[in-house]
Amino acid sequence: MDSEEEQVHSCSICQSDRENQRERTSHHDDKTIKELVTRMNRIEGQIRGIKGMIERHVYCDDVLNQISSAQSALDGASRLLLERHMKSCVKEQLQAGDEKVIDEVLKTIFRMIR
């Protein structure tokens, strides 16, 4: 579907949300980015290892333990990113008078704790 067709078939609210998403970027320091990328690389390796375990018919309990470990690693990365997000992006938006960010963060937190 070309971009002209996409615009015709999307509602103005969806289009506005997409445009806003494109404009917004994080502005974390290089140390934070490096830490998050390192964690994601490690998690990616864990996931590939789990896939290999499944392909090799490794005992289910062992696979489940590795899945639990990968989920914990993802949770840790989420907590780190949330902390940095609160201390930078959210703080800046509040200082700029944008209180809508509170609802956005609450929605994200509620999604994380499901």
Residue, then its C-alpha position, 0 to 999 in steps of 0.5 A: m500500500d503506498s503512502e497516499e492510500e495509507q493516508v486515505h484509509s487511516c483516520s486523522i487520530c491514528q495519523s496524528d498519533r503516528e506523526n507524534q510518535r515519529e517526532r518523539t525521541s529519547h535523549h539518554d546519554d551514551k552510557t545508558i544506550k550502551e548499557l541497554v544495548t548490551r543487555m538486549n544483546r545478552i537477552e538475544g543470545q539467551i533467546r537463541g539458546i532457548k530456541g536451540m534447546i527446544e530444537r535439541h529436545v532438551y527436557c522441558d523443565d530446563v527450557l522453562n528455567q531458561i525462559s524464566s531467566a530471559q523474562s527476568a532479564l527483560d524485566g530488568a531492562s524494562r526497569l532500567l529504561l523506566e527509571r531513566h525515562m522518569k529521570s529524563c524524558v518525563k521530568e523534562q516534559l513536566q518541567a515544560g508543563d506537559e502533564k499528559v506525560i503522567d497518564e502516558v507513564l501510568k499506562t506504561i507502568f500498568r501494562m508492565i505489571r500485568 
